[in-house]
């Protein structure tokens, strides 16, 4: 930090002060306001803080916060790692993360999909992990094909960056294809409704799935799934050298987190951390910014699940307690959520049939209309407390989108 220009040192110091004041006022962890103040005083602060570090950018529509935490845990044998562990994934959060760990030689930064080109240009990140792309906050983030196109141009202009890309997602594959160096990872694609057409020519994509593998290719042009270097088959990981490892010790539930873990292993291998050393470190991650956490309240065990788009709801359904376990759903439509709730009609809620379901949140009527169309029985409540107290003592799964999740998490005990 001492080799920063005086102006940059002042920007960091004032950013820390602003962050501390934000925390004292109960307005959050201060990472956004701290970075905002720093960048206002020194617009080149992110570039300066990234200099001489080995950086990883992690981007996806779903799972980037969790994967960032997994990668950070697996990289601990290398020394201190700077990271934005709680989801402040735009340049302001990146500045705060790097400024808070001035001596860390390594950094793992979750990056909003829209900001990948800008952050890559300013940091020259060594590794970029690209996991999935699906519709999310369309009123803010724009069409996902446009995002993938921006990734292509950014990676073409950054030949020093090595890319770890999920080759089971055609749109991610297309976005990563211009990179000079790519490690292809068969991490699975559970939500496919946004990738039935070839991003190269617009033709139909043919898919073939077996118990051992998946494949896809365009019917009209050369575009097809690359041969993977890393693969996940059930609970078994196959590394590039052909060795296999059981992925059975994860604390985080569900198939999506097995995919996230595979991406993490591929990333840390680039820095010399082998799977046999990384796997026990992945199992130490039990909660990510409150996701998957179970809190106790009045005899109820409330498990918190974050789902903010159709693909995320599919993954949340995958980890629900077996039917007829009760579920509470909460939907808002504030700025961080996206104002448009029409995406609710893309989620197949029929899986909730036969369960007690409670509906809350600012846009509970929108969600209720969708559940009624899916022939799911439900009860609308004005407040999440009403749903919690309506459930007999025992387990309750709560699925909420971003601002609803944060509100519920704060109410029942903010945990990391």
N, C-alpha and C positions, 0 to 999 in steps of 0.2 A: 504493500500500500504506500510505503514511503517513496517509491519511485514514480508515483503518479504526479502529474503537474499540480501545482498549488490549487488551481481552480477545481480540479477533480477531487482533491482531498477535501476541500471545503464543501463540494457538492455531496460527497459521501457523508461527511459529518452532519450537515444540515438534514440530509435524508434520514439518517439514524434518529436525529432529534424528533423529526416529524413522525416517524414510525413509533417512537416511544410514547409520544403524546397521544397518538391514535389508540395505542393499547391501553393507556391509562384512562382514556375516555370511554373504553369499552366499544370501540368502533371496528374491532378486528385486530389482526396481527400486525397491521401497519406496513406490510410489504408493498402494497400498491401506492399509498401516499408517499412512502419513503422513496420509492423509485421515481415517482413523478417529480418530486422536489429535486432529486439528484439530476434527472435528465433535463429539467428546466434550466438548471444552472450550468450544466455541461452536456450538450446534446450528443457528444461523442463518448459519454461515460461508459456505455455498454461495451464499446470496442476497446476502450482502455482497460476495463476490468477483465475482459476476456483474454487479453494478451498473455502469451506464454503459458496458457492453461490447456489441458486436454479436455475438450468439451464434448458432451453428448446432447443432442436435441432429440426429444421424444414427442412424436405427434401422431394423433389419431382422432377420430370422432369419439370413440369410446375406449376407456382403459388407460389413457396416458398418465393420469395421476398415479394409478396403481403401479403401472410399469416403471414409472420414474422412481417410485419408492423401492421396488424390487431391485432395479439396477443399482441404486445407491447402496442398498444393503449388501449386494454381492460384490461391490467394489471396495468395501471397507478394508480388505487386506492391503490395498494399495496406499492407504493413508486417508487424510481428511478429504471429504468430498463436499463441495458446495452444491446446494440443491434448493429448488423452490418446492419443498415437499408438500405444501398445502394448497397447491392449485393456482397460485398467482402466475398465470402462464403467458403473459404478454411482456413486452420489454421492461415495463416498470417492475414487474416481479423478478425478472432476470437480473436487473441491476441490484435489487435488494438482496437476492440470493448470493450473488458474487461478492457484493460489498460486505456481507456479514461473515464471509469466510476468506479474508484477504490472503491467507497463507496456503489455502488449498490448491494443490496442483491439478486436481480433477474437478470437473463440474458436470452434473446431470440436470438438465433443464427441461421440464415439461414445456411444450410450445404449442399455443393455439394454432390450428391448421392454417388459418388466414395469415399468421405472422411468420410462418416458416421462411419464406424468401427474404424478408427483411432481417430477421435474426441471423439467418445463415450468412447473409452478406456482411453483417456487422461483426460477427464473432468468428467466422471461418471455422465452424465446428468440425472436429475431427470425425465424428460419427453422427449420422442422422438415422434414427429408427422410425420407420413409417409402418403403421400397423393396420389401419382400416379407414375407409371413407364411406360415410352414409349421410343421409339428410339430417341436418341439425341446425336449428335457428336460422332458417332460410331468410328471414327478414334482416339478418345481420351478416351471415357468412357467405351468402350467394350460392349459386349452383355448384355442386361438388365437382362436376367435370371442369368447371373453371378453376377450382382450387387445384385439382390434379395437374392442369396445364401450367399453373404457376409453379408448382413443385418441379415439373419437368424443366422449365426454363431456369429456375434457381439452381438446380443440381447440375445442369449443363455448365453453368457459369461458376461452379465451385468444384473443380476437379480434385482438390485436395481432400474432399470429404468422402468418407466411406459410408455407404448406405446399407442398413439392415432393413429389408423390406419383406412384407408378408406376400408371398407369391400366390396365395390362395384367393386374394382379393384382386380382381382384374384391374380395378381403378388405381389401386396402390401400385400394382406392377407397372402400369402405364406411366404413372407419375414418377416412378423411380428409374425408368428404363434409360434415361439420358445420363445417369450418373456414370462416372468413369469406372467406379469400383462398387460392386454390389454383392452382398451375401443374401441369398434367397432363403427365406424361412417359410416352411409349410405350417403355418400357425392356425389354419382353419378359417372359414368364413361362415358364420352361423346365420347372419342376416344377408340375404342375397337379392332383396327386392330392388336395390339400386344398381345392380350390375348384371342385367340380362343382355345389354347391348355392348358391342365392342367400342371402346373409347378411341380406337385408331381409325375405324372406318364407318362405324354405326351399324354394322351388320349384327346378326344374332350370335350369341355365344352358346356353344354346346358344352354341356357339363356331363361328366362321368364320375360317379362316386362308387367306391367299393369299400369293404371293411378295412382295407389296408391303405388306401390312398384316394385322392381326388384329382381331377384333371379338368381343364377347360381350354377351349380354343375357339377362335372365330371361324365361322362357316364361310366367310367371304374373303378373308385376307390372312396374312402370315401370323397375326398376333395370337400368341398362345402362352400357356403357363410355363415359366422357366423351370428347369430342373432344380429342386430344392437342395440346399446345402445342409440345412437343419430340418428335421421333421418331427412332428408330434403324432403318434398313433396310439390312441387311447391314453394310457398312463406311461407310455414309453417314449423317450426322446432318443433320436438318432443324431449323433454329431457328424460333422463333415468327414471325420476319419473312420466312420463306420461303427464306432462304439455306441452302445445303448445304455441308457440310464433310466431307472424308474423315477417317475415324478409322482411320488406318493406321499411326501411329507409336507406338502403345502398346507399352511394354516388358512389361507383364503379359499373360499368354496367356489365350485362351478367350473365349467369347461372354459369360460372366458379367461379365468385366472390361470388355467393351465397354459392357454395361449400366451398370456402376458409373461408368464414365467419363461417360456421358450424364447420369446424375444429378448428377455433380459439375459438369458444364458448366451445367446448369440452376440449380444452387445459386449458383455464383459470378457468374452473370449478374445475380442479384438484387443483388449488391454492385457492379455496374458493370464486371466483368471480362468482356470479349467472348470468344467462342470462339476467334478467331484468336490472341488473347493467351494463353488458357488451355491450348490443346491442346499446345503444346511443353512446358509445365510438367507436364502429365500424363505425358508420355513419360519424364520424369526419375525417375518412381517405378518402381523395378525389383524391389523386395522389400518385403513388409509383415510385420513381426514374424516373419521367417523364412519366410513363405509364398512359394512359387514359387522359393525360393533353391536353387541347386545347390552342393553342397559336395563336395570331393574327398577320397576316403579309400581308400588302398591301391589306387590305379588305377581306382577306381570313381567315377563322377559321379552323386551321389545328389541327386535333386530332391525337395524336401519339399513335400507338398500336405496342407493341413488340410481334413478333412471330418468334420462332427460330427452330421449328420442326413441323411435321405434326399435332400433337395434338394441338399445340399452334395456328396454322393457323385456325383450326376448331373453336377455341374459339374466335379468332379475327373476323371471318366471322359472328359469332353470335351477335356481337355488332355493326356491320356496320349500317350506316344510311340506311333507306329503299331505294330500287332501285327506280330510276336510279341514286342514289348519286354517285359522282365520287370517285375513289380510286387510290392512288399512291402506288406502291409496290417497295421495294428496297432490294436487296440481295447482300451480300458480302460473301466471304469464307475465311476469315482470321482465325488465330489460335483460338480466342475465339468463332468463329462461327462453327468451324469444316470445314475442307478443302473439304469435299465431299458434292456435291450438289445433288446427286442422289435422296435424300429424297424428292425433289420437286415433283417427280412422284407419291408419295404416297398421295399428297394433291389433293382433288377434287375441282378444280378451276371453275367448271361449274357454281357455284353459282354467279360468277361475270359476267355471260352473261347479256348483256343489259345495263351494266354500262360503262361509260368512264373510261378506265384503262390506267395508265401510268406505265412504267417499267424503273427502274434505278438501280444503284449499279454496283459494279465491275463484278458481274456475271449476268448482265441483259440479256445476250444472252441465258444463260441456262434457265432462267425464261421465256423468250420469247418463246423458243421452247416448253416448257411445256404448256403455255397458248394457243399456236397455236394448239397443240394436243387436248386441251380441247375445241377448237372452241370458244375461248374468244377473242374478238377484243381488240387490245391494240396499244399503241404508245410507242416506245422505245425512251428514252431521255438520254442524256449524264450526266445530273445533275438534282438533285431533284428540283432545282429552276425552271427549264424549265417546270416541271410538275405543280408546284404550280402556276406559272404565266399563264399557259395554261387554268387553271380552272377559270371560271367567279367568281367574288366576291361571297362569300358564304362559305359553308362547304366543307371540303376535309378530308377524312380519309386517313392516311398514315400508311401502315403496313410494318415493316422492321425487319430484323433479327438483331442480337446483335450489331455488330460494325456499321452497317448501321444506326441503331436506334440512337446510341450514337452520331454519326456524325450529323444526322439531328437534334437531340435534342440540341446539342451545337450551331448549326447554327441559329436556330430559338428562342434561349433563353433557357438556361439550368435551369430547374426547378426541385424541389424536389417532 
